[in-house]
């Protein structure tokens, strides 16, 4: 009896320790979100101090939409986090970068983030059938995002629908023509002391412009670290539950798949994490390509929360533009799902392309490597060359 009681007490103690550990992890998540807000504020403040009223001239090198697209694609492919890149873009817009330049960057970030789960699929390369399923499940995300760019970038260049819709939404939230977010600005009071302290500290021993650049660099590094650590914490808290949800919900239908993809991505703040999570499950035959497809679309939508959250850290004259570019990200991804997945002919194109490429990659593994290098690095370089040659 005593032995049984001792065992019960030990089990209770272990359970209490697990509960405390989980609560501490959630506290850590809250602190990291706070640091994310501080980091974005640092970037915005740094660019304002460094450029003054000449932000447009500073970013003149990116006044070409194709260059902006390439910047977003390559930066995300290298950093392996669209959340990081879109948060940085919000910070740049807050510092004065024109929204029109930032829109193609957002599109590029969508394409660049696809490389992560494509690389994950290479883990199945030794088993032909598993690799075929995994590579198709990964690249359907790629083809959907590329098709979205092909459809929406020309429209945006000619008519600016995303910029206009996002501007309307941002203006509506901040009160029409008002350029102030005071009504929504509950973040500034808790971030300003830290940002101001760091800015003053740098300015005390560095020239003004160098201090401003230092603030930008600190902000970017901090965003990178925060996104990395918050992903690890949230994965430790949610991955087990996420897998159970995936098994019970993804196979129910496209609406359920899109919804669960969005929810899990919001929880882990990374579309790369959620899409990379499902690729091995598809490779092992637990989900078909048609079941994975809507899940990846939900991940595209869910990842927009990071930019929306980052935009709440911005105040002042450019605050509405930071909110506008965050809305561009959301509207772009939602419209992509509605247009491409909603029209049967367009819906089938990523399925066909992913299946065809996967079959070719199984026959020749170098096809997979060539595809990754070509789409995420060589093609962006070609776009830059063409845009400069023809002055597009």
QUIRAHU-V476167 format. One line per field, one symbol per residue. psi: psi as a letter, one per 20 degrees, with the letter a starting at -180 (. if undefined). A space follows every 50 residues. Layout:
psi=???
This chain:
psi=gggggggghgghgggggggggghhghghgghhgghgggghhggghghghh hcjkhghhkhikiphhggggggggghhghkohggghhggghghhiipqhh hhghggghhgghiihghghhhiijhhoggggggghghgihgghghghggh ghgghhhgilhghgghgggghghjldipjqkhhimigghihgggghgggh ggihjqqgghhghhhggggggggggghghhggghghhigghggggghhhh ihrgggggghggghhhgikohhgghhhhghhghjjhqrhhhhghghhhhg ghiihghgghhiiprahjhhhghghhhggggghghggggghhogghhhgh gggggghgghhhhohhggghgggggigggghhgggghhgjk.
